[in-house]
Amino acid sequence: MFTAFLVVTLLAVAANAFSGVAALAHFKPILPGMAKAGVPESWLTFPIGTLKTAGAIGLLLGLAGVPLIGTGAAIGLILFFVCAVYTHVRASDYSPQFGLAIGFLTLAVAALALGLAS
């Protein structure tokens, strides 16, 4: 069980770290999808990029021996991605970024569930 937790959590860390840094850097390929979902470009730095990056760091801290931080980070990422999915649905945006939001949500839920189980 711990191996599955480790693998899923490291995947969640990598995905959120990449996505968070991409948002902080206003990476050009993500801009059309954000605009389609009705997200202002000014939100890429805060809250989007900052929260994703903080979530990745929190998950890492959970793996490094502070499980409450890791659990809190997973819960925070779940809430973030529930809101992201809701934003895409409200905007009727079913672009690839909608699929990514669902994938990120799934990773966060799996990391939390496996972390609580191990």
C-alpha positions, 0 to 999 in steps of 0.5 A: 500500500505504501508503494502505491501511496508513494508513486501516486503522491510523487506523480501528484507532486510532479504534475502540480509542480509543473502546472504551478510553475507554468501558471506562475510563468504565464506559459503561453500554451495554457493561456487560450484554455484559461481564457476559454474557461473565463479565468483572467490571466491575472489569476495565473500568478495568484491564486492558481500558480501559487496554490498549485505550487504550494500544494506540491510542496505540501505533498512533498513535506507529507512524504518527508515526515510531516503527514498532517501537512501532506494531508492538508495539501491533498485536501487543499488540492482537492478543493482547488480542482473541484473548483477548477472542474466547476469553472470549466463546466460553468463556462461549457469548456470541455477542452483538454484543460478540463480533462487535465483538471479531472486528472489532477483532481483524481491524483489528489483524491488518490494521494489523500486516500492512499495516505490515509490508508497507509 
